[in-house]
Amino acid sequence: MIKVTRLNGKSFMINAIYIETVESFPDTTIMLTNGRKYVVKEPEEVVVQQIRDFYQSVSLLGQQHMGDDENEK
């Protein structure tokens, strides 16, 4: 689950597994697989990072390696 904020200031949680798209219109709009849309205050980049963090926390997305990896050569 990720925490986001409606334009009226109220926070709520969305199950990140059901997020299909995240777009800016200029407001950030999250569309779920069931067709529901939510407009939130957070910028698109923040929502995408929260989704990435959620997937990593439940082991659906591996950790990205930063820099040179000498062990892979």
C-alpha positions, 0 to 999 in steps of 0.5 A, a space after each residue: 500500500 502507498 499513502 497519497 493525498 487527495 487535492 482536498 488534503 485528506 490522505 488515503 492508501 492505495 494498493 500499489 499492485 492494482 495501479 495500472 498507470 500514473 500520469 500528470 494532467 498537470 495534476 497526478 492521476 492514478 488509474 487502477 486496473 478496475 478503471 477507478 481514477 484518483 487525482 492526488 497532490 503528490 508529483 508523478 515522480 514521488 508516486 512512482 518512487 513509492 510504488 517502487 519502494 512498495 514492490 521492493 518491500 514485498 520482494 516483487 522488484 529486485 534491488 537496483 545495483 548502483 555503480 560498477 559491479 566488478 564481481 559480474 565480470 
